[in-house]
Amino acid sequence: MDARRALVTGGAGFLGSHLCERLLDEGLHVVCMDNLITGSLANIEHLFGRAGFTFIHHDVTNFIHVPGRLDYILHFASPASPIDYLNLPIQTLKVGSLGTHKALGLAKAQGARFLLASTSEVYGDPLIHPQPEGYWGNVNPVGPRGVYDEAKRFAEALTMAYHRHHGVDTRIARIFNTYGPRMRADDGRVVPAFICQALAGEPLTAFGDGAQTRSFCFVDDLIEGIWRLLRSDHADPMNIGNPAEMTILQFAREIIRLVGSRSEIVFRPLPVDDPKVRQPDISLARRVLGWEPAVPLEHGLARTIEYFRAHPRTAAP
């Protein structure tokens, strides 16, 4: 076993649990920290028997203490779906500000490399398409989505301040729409919503006219990109996502086809500040990391559909 040791905040969440698993597979000892507001022990129960895995039930907006040395801190703690951060606006702002501050303070004290899980939502409803890392975004700071968008933008600013002022070794991953097993059926994101509706034979609910676009990245590809970024020497923000763009209406029809459902598609009003387009420019990741998505959408969706067939009521505690 490699003696390196990593702390993953939000480690019982969708992305965090996959990241914990990957780090263990790479030979690291992993400390998973989560307050279980939106995460679940069910996501990590298969890891409890593995050597080098530890779970700590803790809210990272409070002082973080982890006994022993840490080589890496990967800050993934935050509500991440619209339903969650709209229901938990204050907690979302606190984990993006106080939580990031506490995690960076620990990284400084330990001399650990720090990786921030940021988001494509820092670009808001973009006026540039596709979105490169140099684009500063079009965000409504006082709209309902601002609690998430601005929390992540502040977290990026704080991370870069620690990097420049304190010399902390930092990485920032701007994560685009990611899907796969262990998503919650009730988290409000389009992938679990469409799959669960199709499996139940219910109408698929598309917002607006369905012409808005998204780019979907399978979780295995995303975690590979995170792993490469963690090991790289790149300190500035980097997009990690799939540039294969499609409309929500096209995506709904693909889900219906793969499930073999007879569901219809119904339309509802577009939520406030919902982005009309979303597509990452991953030129930087290709050049610096040698990374790009490898899992075809049909294969990734098939695995995700299989998961929801087996876990039809995967909801928050």
LINBELKA-V86022 format. One record per residue. N is the residue number from 1. RES is the residue in one letter. PSI is psi in whole degrees, -180 to 180 (* if undefined). OMEGA is omega in whole degrees, 0 to 359 (none if undefined). BURIAL is # if it has 9 or more other C-alpha atoms within 8 Angstrom, else .. Layout:
# LINBELKA-V86022
N:RES:PSI:OMEGA:BURIAL
N:RES:PSI:OMEGA:BURIAL
This chain:
# LINBELKA-V86022
1:M:136:174:.
2:D:141:182:.
3:A:-7:181:.
4:R:149:185:#
5:R:133:184:#
6:A:143:170:#
7:L:128:175:#
8:V:109:174:#
9:T:144:187:#
10:G:27:188:#
11:G:-12:178:#
12:A:7:177:#
13:G:-176:181:#
14:F:-62:181:#
15:L:-41:183:#
16:G:-38:181:#
17:S:-40:176:#
18:H:-37:179:#
19:L:-44:176:#
20:C:-45:181:#
21:E:-44:180:#
22:R:-43:180:#
23:L:-40:175:#
24:L:-43:179:#
25:D:-28:179:.
26:E:0:176:.
27:G:7:179:#
28:L:154:166:#
29:H:138:188:#
30:V:128:170:#
31:V:115:180:#
32:C:125:181:#
33:M:132:182:#
34:D:144:174:#
35:N:-2:174:#
36:L:26:175:#
37:I:-46:175:.
38:T:-15:175:#
39:G:175:183:#
40:S:140:175:#
41:L:-24:178:.
42:A:-28:180:.
43:N:-23:185:#
44:I:4:184:#
45:E:-28:179:.
46:H:-9:181:.
47:L:-14:186:.
48:F:-27:180:.
49:G:-1:183:.
50:R:140:178:.
51:A:137:176:.
52:G:5:180:.
53:F:132:179:#
54:T:140:176:.
55:F:135:176:.
56:I:122:177:.
57:H:107:187:.
58:H:147:175:.
59:D:118:188:.
60:V:-4:174:#
61:T:-10:172:#
62:N:167:181:.
63:F:133:182:.
64:I:124:173:.
65:H:124:176:.
66:V:114:180:.
67:P:142:177:.
68:G:177:184:.
69:R:148:173:.
70:L:134:177:#
71:D:-30:182:#
72:Y:142:171:#
73:I:120:181:#
74:L:111:189:#
75:H:96:181:#
76:F:3:183:#
77:A:122:173:#
78:S:140:164:.
79:P:140:187:#
80:A:-11:180:.
81:S:153:181:#
82:P:-43:180:#
83:I:-43:183:.
84:D:-50:185:#
85:Y:-18:172:#
86:L:-31:175:#
87:N:-23:184:.
88:L:57:187:#
89:P:-42:182:#
90:I:-44:178:.
91:Q:-37:180:.
92:T:-44:178:#
93:L:-38:182:#
94:K:-41:182:#
95:V:-29:176:#
96:G:-28:181:#
97:S:-72:181:#
98:L:-43:181:#
99:G:-43:178:#
100:T:-39:178:#
101:H:-45:180:#
102:K:-43:182:#
103:A:-39:177:#
104:L:-38:177:#
105:G:-40:177:.
106:L:-41:178:#
107:A:-41:178:#
108:K:-45:181:#
109:A:-35:184:.
110:Q:-13:188:#
111:G:31:184:#
112:A:152:172:#
113:R:136:186:#
114:F:131:175:#
115:L:124:178:#
116:L:128:171:#
117:A:96:174:#
118:S:-161:190:#
119:T:157:173:#
120:S:-17:180:#
121:E:-12:174:.
122:V:-19:178:#
123:Y:-11:180:#
124:G:-140:174:#
125:D:92:198:#
126:P:147:175:#
127:L:-4:175:.
128:I:137:185:.
129:H:129:352:.
130:P:176:187:.
131:Q:114:173:#
132:P:164:182:#
133:E:-26:181:#
134:G:-7:179:.
135:Y:132:185:.
136:W:-11:172:.
137:G:167:179:#
138:N:83:189:#
139:V:137:173:#
140:N:106:187:#
141:P:-19:182:.
142:V:5:175:.
143:G:170:183:#
144:P:-31:179:.
145:R:-12:183:#
146:G:-25:181:#
147:V:-33:178:#
148:Y:-50:184:#
149:D:-49:184:#
150:E:-29:175:#
151:A:-43:180:#
152:K:-37:177:#
153:R:-41:176:#
154:F:-42:180:#
155:A:-39:177:#
156:E:-44:180:#
157:A:-41:180:.
158:L:-40:178:#
159:T:-46:180:#
160:M:-32:177:#
161:A:-43:177:#
162:Y:-36:179:#
163:H:-47:185:#
164:R:-41:188:.
165:H:-38:184:.
166:H:-4:179:.
167:G:21:178:.
168:V:137:181:#
169:D:105:190:#
170:T:157:173:#
171:R:147:178:#
172:I:118:178:#
173:A:119:173:#
174:R:103:189:#
175:I:127:176:#
176:F:173:186:#
177:N:119:181:#
178:T:144:182:#
179:Y:165:177:#
180:G:-177:177:#
181:P:148:180:#
182:R:3:168:.
183:M:152:177:#
184:R:139:180:#
185:A:-29:186:#
186:D:19:187:#
187:D:-3:173:#
188:G:-7:179:#
189:R:156:192:.
190:V:-35:184:.
191:V:-57:179:.
192:P:-33:180:#
193:A:-51:182:#
194:F:-43:182:#
195:I:-47:182:#
196:C:-37:176:#
197:Q:-43:180:#
198:A:-41:179:#
199:L:-32:180:#
200:A:-3:183:.
201:G:19:180:#
202:E:161:176:#
203:P:141:175:#
204:L:129:185:#
205:T:109:176:#
206:A:139:180:#
207:F:149:185:#
208:G:-142:177:#
209:D:6:180:.
210:G:5:182:#
211:A:-13:178:#
212:Q:151:187:#
213:T:153:172:#
214:R:163:178:#
215:S:116:191:#
216:F:128:181:#
217:C:129:178:#
218:F:145:190:#
219:V:-36:180:#
220:D:-40:177:.
221:D:-43:180:#
222:L:-46:181:#
223:I:-35:175:#
224:E:-43:178:.
225:G:-41:178:#
226:I:-44:181:#
227:W:-44:179:.
228:R:-38:178:#
229:L:-41:179:#
230:L:-37:184:.
231:R:-5:182:.
232:S:-179:176:.
233:D:20:186:.
234:H:117:184:.
235:A:-24:182:.
236:D:164:181:.
237:P:147:179:#
238:M:131:175:#
239:N:132:173:#
240:I:107:182:#
241:G:-179:183:#
242:N:122:182:#
243:P:1:180:#
244:A:100:187:.
245:E:144:175:#
246:M:158:178:#
247:T:159:178:#
248:I:-35:178:#
249:L:-43:176:#
250:Q:-41:181:.
251:F:-42:178:#
252:A:-44:180:#
253:R:-35:178:.
254:E:-41:177:.
255:I:-45:179:#
256:I:-42:180:#
257:R:-47:184:.
258:L:-35:178:#
259:V:-26:186:#
260:G:34:185:.
261:S:160:174:#
262:R:18:181:.
263:S:146:172:#
264:E:172:176:.
265:I:126:178:#
266:V:159:186:.
267:F:141:178:#
268:R:161:180:.
269:P:144:180:.
270:L:130:178:.
271:P:159:180:.
272:V:131:175:.
273:D:17:177:#
274:D:127:183:.
275:P:138:181:#
276:K:-25:177:#
277:V:153:177:#
278:R:113:178:#
279:Q:123:181:#
280:P:142:164:#
281:D:112:184:#
282:I:24:179:#
283:S:-40:181:.
284:L:-45:179:#
285:A:-38:178:#
286:R:-43:185:#
287:R:-45:187:.
288:V:-40:186:#
289:L:-15:188:#
290:G:32:186:.
291:W:142:166:#
292:E:157:183:#
293:P:145:182:#
294:A:-19:185:.
295:V:119:178:#
296:P:148:182:.
297:L:-43:183:#
298:E:-40:180:.
299:H:-44:179:.
300:G:-41:179:#
301:L:-36:179:#
302:A:-42:179:#
303:R:-37:180:#
304:T:-40:177:#
305:I:-42:178:#
306:E:-40:179:.
307:Y:-45:182:#
308:F:-25:172:#
309:R:-37:182:.
310:A:-22:183:.
311:H:69:186:.
312:P:-17:182:.
313:R:45:180:.
314:T:95:185:#
315:A:170:178:.
316:A:150:176:#
317:P:*:none:.
